[in-house]
Amino acid sequence: MHFSADQTADQDLTEGRDGEPGSRVLQWTTEAAAGLRLDRFLTDRLRQAGEVVSRTRVQDWIRLGAVRVNDGLSSASQKLSGRETVEVWPQPLEASTAFSPDPMDLQFAYLDEQLVVVDKPAGRVVHPAPGHWRGTLMNGLLHWRPELAALPRAGIVHRLDRDTSGLLMVGLQHESLMHLQQALAARQTHRVYLALVHGDASRFDGITINKPIGRDPVSRVRMACDGLAAKPATTAVRFLSRASFADAQGFSLLSCKLDTGRTHQIRVHLASQGIYLVGDPLYGKSAADRALAQRDPQFEALLLQGQALHASLLQFPHPVSGKQLSVFSAWKAEVDLPLPMAQTLAALWGLSL
């Protein structure tokens, strides 16, 4: 194998949630409900809609993040102003087990009294959902710090796909969680990913992909550019290095900086350009994965982990001091990759460490 590196600097990219809270959504506006608590409002509206659900279950849905007020997370005790739009994704009875604490080996890249940045391994689901009500990162956080049960999603600010590894922010106090969410929504948070892709991707250095993403109209588990209920999404890509075989192109290492956070955004946007992540079961090329494993046995373990994508660098304002925090995670891949150091990645995107 021969590596050739081309270090340059520019733009941004995105990876989003593990999936939406559910497939069926109910929506109301709150004009006649000023002063009501959110949980009371939802319990009443659900009953009127023929959904007989206890207030306790509604509170669980709110804590799970299956309720959004003006497209943001909230708490059960929030008093409504009468100017909100409330969306709820009804959850099954099994969701009541989602707040059970599970012992877990958590790796922290940063920790203080206000927040923690978790270094998530590939294969770990971030947040409980159908098919994954236990053993998620949220369950591990609840075992580590039980008082997080009082916060929506136990303080988890954003998500990574199950098979994407790397950095994830968690607020440890209610005010800190709100500030971190606001910084993310205001695009004051910079998230840089490393992506291993098939072939020579050097020609894509510096591109910005601006295509809305929504649910694939055919497959419920996939997302698509210009899909159902598509939302704006912008992705920027930088080429880092390439490994070539004697008789084939091999693979490339890309750096992607987050701007928006749609579900599967990096994977969908790259695939729309003919760039395929190594090991991606939904949007990748299984034949190319098999050929890579045959040429170099090192890749077999990496391919078993899913898509080769790692959230490597986070920069955001501290929720109390406002000081810029930069947190870096090295990619613990099974393959010997020419990974850039934190300073190189930061410089590439114009960030300071």
N, C-alpha and C positions, 0 to 999 in steps of 0.2 A: 504494500500500500504506500502511496505517496501523497503527502498533504501539501497543498499550496494555499497560503493564506493571503487574504486581501482585506486590510482593515480600513474602514472608512467611517463616515458619520452622517446621520440623518434620522428621520421620522418615527412613526408609531404603529402598534398592532394590538389585538385583543383576544382574550379567551374568557368565556363566561361561565354560566352556571351548570350544575349537573343535570339540569332539566327543570321544567316548570313545576309548580307545586301540585299540579293535577291537570286532568284533561277537561273538566267541566268547571266553568266559572260562572258565578252569579255576581251581578253588579247593581249597586244602588247609589243614588245621590242622597244627601242628608238634609235637604232644605227644611223639613219639618221636624228635625231631630236635634236642634241646637241644645246643648247642655247635657244630652244623654251620654252615658259611658259607651264606649265602642262595643264592649261585650253585650251589654243590654240591647243596644240598637240591633246588632246582628242576630241575637237570639229571637227578638221579636220579628224581624224581617224574614228570617228563615222559617219561622212557624207560619207566617202568612203565605209563604211560598210552598207550604206543604212539607217542609223539612223539620220534623220534630227533633230538635237537638238540644241537649242540656246546656246551660250556661258554662258549666265546667268544660265540656267538650269544645265549645266555642273558644274558651280561653286557651285550651291546648292548641287549637288551630292558629290562634294569633301568635302564640309563642313559637310555633313551628314555622312561621313565615308564610302560612297559607292564606293570610289576610293582608291586603295592602290598602293603605289609605293614601290617595293621591299618588299611587305607584310607589309608595315607600312603606317600610315596616313601621309597626306601632306597638302600643301596649294595650292590654285589656281595659285599663282604667282611663285611657285618653278620653277627654271630654270633647265632643264634636261641636264644631262651630256652625254647622248648617251649610257649609260651602265645600264639603268634601265629596269625592267619589270613592266608594268603598267596593273593593273586589274581594270575593272569597272563593276559594277552591275547596269544596267539601271533601273531608278526609274520612277514610274508613275507621271502624272501631279500633283496628290494630294500631292506629296512630297514637292511642293512649299510652302505649308502651314506649314511645319514642324518647321520653324524658328519663328513662332508667339509666343510671350511671354504669359504665362498663370500664373495668381496669384496662389501661392502654399505655404503651410506651410512647409518650409524646416528646417530640424533639422541638425545643424552642430556639429560635434564632435571635429573639429579642424578648425581654420581659421587664416590665416595671409595674407599678401599682395601678396604672391606667389601662394598659394594653399588653397583649402578647402577640408575637408573630410566630406562628407554628410552621415548622418545616415538614410538610406532609409527604409521606411516601406514596409512590404509585400503588394503586389498588385499594386505597382507603376512600370510602364514600364520605363526603363532607357532612351531609345533612340527611336525616331520616326521610324516607320516601317509600312508596310501595315497592316491596321486595327487599327493602333495606331499612327496617325499623330499628334494628339494634346493631351495635358494633361500628357505628359511624364515628367520625371525628367529634361530633357534638356529644355523643355518649361518653367519649373519653374525656372531654372537657368537663362534663358534669361530674365525673368521678374525681378529677383533679381538683375542681373547685365547685362544690355543690350549689353555692349561692348564685352561680350563673343561670340557674333554672328560672330566676326572676326576669331575665333579659330575653327579648325575642331572639330565637335561634341560638340561645346561650352565648350571645355576644358576637357571633360570627358575622363579619361585615360583608364578605363576598364569598364566592365559591370557586372551586376548581373541579374539573371533571374527575371522576374516580381514578382514572389511569394517568392523570397529569400530576406530576410531583411538584413540590416547591412551596413557596411562601404564601401564607394566608393570614390576614389580620383578624384579631379578635379583641373587641372592647370588653374590659373587665368592670366598668362602671356604666350606668345608664347614660350619663352625660358624655362620657368618652365614646361610647358606641354611636351616639347621635352625631358627634363631631366627625368621627371617622367616616360615617355614611355620607355626611354632607360634603366632606372633602372628596370622596369618591365621585359623588354626583356632579360636583363642580369641576371635575377633571384636574384636581390639584394633587391627585395620587398617580404616580408613575409606576407601571408594572412592566417589567421587561422579562421576556421568556426566551429560552433557547429551544430550538426545534431542529431535529435531525430529519432530513428529507432525502428522497431518492434522487439520484442524478446530479448533474452540474447545475446548480441554481444561481450561478454568479450573475446571470443576465437579469435577475430580479432584484439586484441590489438597489435600494433606494425607492422601490415602488410603493405607492399608497393605494390600497384597495378600498374603494368607497362604494359598498353595495349593501342595501338593507337585507336583514336576515330574519326569516320567520320559519314556522313549522313546515316541513316538507309536505306537500299535498298528498303524497302517496304513502310515505312511510312515517309513522308516528314517532319513531325513535331517531329520525334524522331531522336536521335543519337544512335550509336551502336559501340561497340568494333569491330575493324577491319571492319568498315563500308566504304562507298564510300569516296574516297579521304582522307582516314584516316591519321591523324597526330599524332606524338608521344605524349603520355600523361602519367604522373606519379602521383600517388596518395598515400599518406601515412595516416594511421588512428591510433588514440589512443582511447582506451576505458576509459571513465570517471566514469560512474555510471549506475546502473540498478534499475528500479522500478518493483516489482513483485506483482501480484495478488495472492490470495489464491489458485486459480485453473488454473492459466495461467502464461506465462512468462512475460507479460507486455511489457515494452519498455526499451531501453538503450539510454544513451547520449554519443555521440562520439565527439571527437575533430579531425578536419581535417586541415592539413596545405597545402596551395597551393604551387605547383611547376610550373606547366604549366596552361594554361587557356582555355581549349577547351569548346565548348558549352555543357552544362549539365554534365560536367565531373564528379563531385561528385556523381550525381544521377546515371549516367551510370556505373561508376566504382563500386559503392557500390552494385547496382543491379546485376552486373556480379558475385559478390561473394555471392549472396543470402541475401544481406542486403537491406532492403527496408525502405525508408524514410516514416515517418508518414505523411499522407496527400498528397503524390505525385500522381497526376492524370495520369502521363505518364508512370512512371516506378515502381510505388508502388503496394500495394495490397489493393484494395477497400474493400474486405471482412474483412481484418484485421483492417482497419480503422473503419468500421461500428461496429465491435466487441469492439474496444477500446472506442468508443463513448457511447456504451450501458453500459459498465462497469463503466465509469466515465464521467458524463455529461460535465465536464470541457473541454473535448477534442472537443466538437462540434464546438466551436468558432475557435479553432486552426485549425481544419480540413478544415474549410471554407476558410482559408487563403492560402491553397495550401501546398506545401512541407515544412516540418518543418526544415528549414535550415537558419542559421544566420551567416553573416560575422562579427565576433566578435573582431578580433584583426588585426591591420595593423602595420607593421614596415617597414620603408623605409628611404633612405637618403634624407634629405631636398635638394631641387633642387638648392639652393644658397649656404647655409652654409656647406652642406654635412653631417651635424650632423644627427645621427639616431633619427627618430621620431617614437614613439610608441603611437598608438591611440586605445582605447578600447571602445566597445559598449556592454552594458548589453542587454540580450535578453528580450524584452518586450512581453513575451509569455503570453497567457491567462491561461496556466497551471502552477501550482506551481512546478517548476523544480529545482533540486539541481545544479544550475549553479555555476561553479567555478569563483573566482574573477580573475581580470586581472593578478595579480601576479602569480596565480596558472597556468593559461593558458600559460603565457610567460615562466615560469620555465619548463613546460611540453615540450616545443619545444626548450629550450635552448636560449630563447630570453631575452633581458634585457629591463626593463621599467625605 
